[in-house]
Amino acid sequence: MSAETRITVGERVGEVAALLDRPEDAWAILALAHGAGAGMRHPFMEAVAGRLAARGVATLRYQFPYMERGDKRPDPPGVLVAAARAAVARAAEEGLPVFAGGKSLGGRMTSTAASQGKLGDVQGIVFFGFPLHAPGRRSAERGGHLGEVAPPMLFLQGTRDSLADLELLKPVVEGLGSRATLHVVEGGDHSFHVLKRSGRTDDEVLDELADAAAEWMRGIARGGK
């Protein structure tokens, strides 16, 4: 069961809500940020948290300030970065190896914080669909900061992701060398939905995401990366 908590982002911003899911056998914790259009209680966030808990990974899901206020427009990057940093600091209080990341915007703001040296001592960053570009606007510009990110990174990307053309993303990941790992989800779109004709279900894809993330994090926590 999720435990509700609060995270202080800063005096000007105030607090945001968060949900801690910590299984008894937890061996790591992931500070997990939501995407641009849905908060920490979105079904995708709930599903990922539940599946990771079943694999021994605790999660701290948190709201960005704009979502906390009920606004549709995301906060300025500085505020989003501050929220990611505060969430990582709260996750570290659990006394477990700390990872960070998120869905789409949440992942990008997490890596932005890391590129600025403002993310604390995280062991790795997990992207659940890195938003490399806007729909229909093929560009790798949003990945420019990744070269300044020190921790290892895991990119979980669908082959039908309209916000990350794999022809553009693969060179970005390759350019990061051993710091980056790309896990391609066959048939997945930006929300990791798959078509019925694929022969797979969304639940199977969610299991694949959780397996890939947990395995990668365990390897790092054990000093394998």
C-alpha positions in Angstrom: 0.0 0.0 0.0 1.2 3.5 -0.9 2.1 5.8 2.0 1.3 9.5 1.4 4.0 12.0 2.3 5.0 15.6 1.5 8.2 17.0 0.0 9.4 20.5 0.5 10.7 21.9 -2.8 11.6 25.4 -1.6 10.3 28.4 0.3 8.9 30.0 -2.8 7.4 26.8 -4.2 6.3 25.1 -1.0 5.4 21.4 -0.7 4.2 18.8 -3.1 2.5 15.4 -2.5 4.3 12.1 -2.9 3.5 8.4 -2.6 6.0 5.9 -1.1 5.7 2.3 -2.1 8.3 0.3 -0.1 8.1 -3.5 -0.1 9.6 -5.4 2.9 12.3 -6.8 0.8 13.3 -3.5 -0.8 16.9 -3.3 -2.0 16.7 0.0 -3.9 14.4 3.0 -4.3 13.5 4.9 -7.4 12.3 8.6 -7.3 9.7 8.5 -10.0 8.4 11.7 -11.7 5.3 11.8 -13.9 4.8 13.0 -17.4 3.6 16.4 -18.6 -0.1 15.7 -18.8 -0.8 13.3 -15.9 0.2 13.2 -12.2 1.7 10.6 -9.9 -1.6 8.6 -9.6 -1.9 8.0 -13.3 -2.6 4.3 -14.1 0.8 4.0 -15.8 2.6 5.3 -12.7 0.5 3.1 -10.4 1.3 0.0 -12.6 5.0 0.7 -12.7 5.2 1.3 -9.0 3.3 -1.9 -8.2 5.4 -4.0 -10.5 8.7 -2.6 -9.3 7.6 -3.3 -5.7 7.0 -6.9 -6.6 10.7 -7.0 -7.7 12.0 -5.4 -4.6 12.3 -1.8 -5.8 10.7 0.8 -3.7 9.3 3.9 -5.5 8.7 7.5 -4.4 6.2 9.0 -6.9 5.8 12.7 -6.6 4.0 15.6 -8.1 5.5 18.5 -9.9 4.3 21.9 -8.4 2.1 22.7 -11.4 0.3 19.4 -11.1 -0.1 20.0 -7.4 -1.8 23.3 -8.2 -4.1 21.7 -10.8 -2.5 23.7 -13.7 -2.1 22.2 -17.2 1.1 24.1 -18.1 4.3 22.8 -16.7 6.4 24.9 -14.4 9.7 26.6 -15.7 12.6 24.1 -15.9 14.2 25.6 -12.8 11.2 24.7 -10.7 10.9 21.2 -12.2 14.6 20.6 -11.5 14.2 21.7 -7.9 11.3 19.3 -7.4 13.4 16.4 -8.8 16.2 17.3 -6.5 14.0 17.5 -3.5 12.4 14.1 -4.3 15.8 12.5 -4.6 16.8 13.9 -1.2 13.6 12.5 0.3 14.1 9.1 -1.3 17.6 9.0 0.2 16.1 9.1 3.6 14.9 5.6 3.2 18.5 4.3 3.5 18.5 2.4 0.2 20.6 2.8 -3.0 18.8 5.7 -4.8 17.9 5.8 -8.5 15.8 8.5 -10.2 13.9 9.0 -13.4 10.4 9.2 -14.7 7.9 9.2 -17.5 8.6 11.5 -20.5 9.0 15.0 -19.1 9.7 13.6 -15.6 12.7 11.7 -16.9 14.0 14.6 -18.9 13.8 17.0 -16.0 15.6 14.4 -13.8 18.5 14.1 -16.3 18.5 17.9 -16.6 19.0 18.2 -12.8 21.8 15.6 -13.0 23.5 17.5 -15.9 23.5 20.6 -13.6 25.0 18.7 -10.7 21.8 19.1 -8.7 20.6 15.6 -8.2 22.6 14.4 -5.3 24.2 10.9 -5.1 22.0 8.8 -7.4 23.3 5.6 -8.8 21.4 5.7 -12.1 18.6 7.3 -14.1 15.7 5.5 -15.7 13.8 7.0 -18.6 10.3 5.6 -19.3 10.1 7.1 -22.7 12.6 9.9 -23.2 11.0 12.7 -25.1 13.7 13.5 -27.6 11.5 15.8 -29.7 8.0 17.1 -30.2 5.6 15.0 -32.4 6.4 15.4 -36.0 9.5 17.6 -35.3 12.4 15.2 -35.7 15.4 16.6 -33.7 17.9 15.4 -31.1 18.2 18.8 -29.5 16.5 17.8 -26.2 19.2 15.2 -25.7 22.0 17.7 -25.8 22.4 17.8 -22.0 22.8 14.1 -21.6 26.5 14.3 -22.3 26.8 16.2 -19.0 25.0 13.5 -17.0 27.4 11.4 -14.9 25.3 8.5 -13.5 24.5 5.6 -15.8 21.2 5.9 -17.8 18.6 3.4 -18.9 16.4 4.3 -21.9 13.2 2.3 -22.2 11.8 3.2 -25.5 9.0 2.0 -27.8 9.4 1.4 -31.5 6.3 3.5 -32.2 7.2 6.4 -29.9 6.2 9.6 -31.7 8.4 11.7 -29.4 11.6 9.7 -29.9 12.5 8.5 -33.4 14.8 5.6 -32.8 16.9 6.6 -35.8 17.7 9.8 -33.9 17.8 8.3 -30.4 20.2 5.4 -31.1 23.1 7.7 -32.1 22.5 9.8 -29.0 22.7 6.7 -26.7 25.7 5.3 -28.6 27.5 8.7 -28.1 27.1 8.4 -24.4 29.2 5.2 -24.4 29.1 2.8 -21.5 27.0 5.2 -19.4 23.9 4.5 -21.4 21.8 1.4 -22.1 18.9 1.3 -24.6 16.1 -1.2 -24.1 13.7 -1.2 -27.1 10.1 -2.2 -26.5 8.8 -3.7 -29.7 5.5 -2.1 -30.8 5.2 0.3 -27.9 4.2 3.9 -28.4 5.1 6.8 -26.1 2.8 5.5 -23.4 3.9 1.9 -24.1 0.6 0.9 -25.5 0.8 -1.9 -28.1 -1.6 -2.6 -31.0 -3.8 -5.7 -30.7 -2.3 -7.2 -33.9 1.1 -7.2 -32.2 0.0 -10.3 -30.3 1.0 -8.7 -27.0 -0.9 -6.9 -24.2 -0.2 -3.7 -22.4 0.2 -5.7 -19.2 2.9 -7.8 -20.8 4.7 -4.7 -21.8 4.5 -3.3 -18.3 6.1 -6.5 -17.0 8.8 -6.1 -19.6 9.5 -2.5 -18.4 9.7 -3.6 -14.8 11.9 -6.5 -15.5 14.3 -4.5 -17.6 14.4 -1.6 -15.0 14.9 -3.9 -12.0 17.6 -6.0 -13.7 19.5 -2.9 -14.7 19.2 -1.3 -11.3 20.3 -4.5 -9.5 23.4 -4.7 -11.7 24.4 -1.2 -10.8 23.5 -1.6 -7.1 25.8 -4.7 -7.0 28.6 -2.8 -8.7 28.1 -4.4 -12.1 28.1 -1.2 -14.1 
